[in-house]
Each structure stands twice: as C-alpha cells, then as structure tokens.
Amino acid sequence: KMENLTNQPPKPDNHLVWAILTTVFCCLPLGIVSIVKSTKVNELYAQGNYAEAQQASQEAKKWAMWSAIVAGGLFLLYILLLI
C-alpha cells in the first residue's frame, strides 16, 4: 500500500472557493453545478479514480467560469439598457 501512495498523481484543485463565490455573486444555477462537481474531486481522488477526479476538477472550473461570464454579460446588458 505504501508503494501505491508514492505513485499517486498530485490531487487536482477542486475550485471550491471559486464555485462558492460564483454561486453567491454571479449565476446561482451554474454555480451550484460547479459546487457539485468540485465536491466530487476529493472523493474521487480518495477512491483512486485519478482521471475522474481530474475531469471533475476541470468541469468545476468550467462551470464556475461560465457562471462568471453569464453574470458579467447580464451586468453589461443591464448597463447598456440604462444608457
């Protein structure tokens, strides 16, 4: 078992902080998807599913990014409508 620990790839970032911030300040539905994906990263990594953990990390980042982009677009649209 000790040999297995040395062969583990580094744990991918779960992007949980970014997921929470985009949920609170940006787009709630997309942020929630990001939180769900980010919470799976640690669980999958602990189970030895390293590829799946990496994929969940990338998906958490993607959904948080889209949440921020949607919020930015809506804010820009709001500003344009005020002018």
C-alpha positions, 0 to 999 in steps of 0.5 A: 500500500505504501508503494501505491501512495508514492505513485499517486498523481498530485490531487487536482484543485477542486475550485471550491472557493471559486464555485462558492463565490460564483454561486453567491455573486454571479449565476446561482444555477451554474454555480451550484453545478460547479459546487457539485462537481468540485465536491466530487474531486476529493472523493474521487481522488480518495477512491483512486479514480485519478482521471475522474477526479481530474475531469471533475476538477476541470468541469468545476472550473468550467462551470464556475467560469461560465457562471462568471461570464453569464453574470458579467454579460447580464451586468453589461446588458443591464448597463447598456439598457440604462444608457 
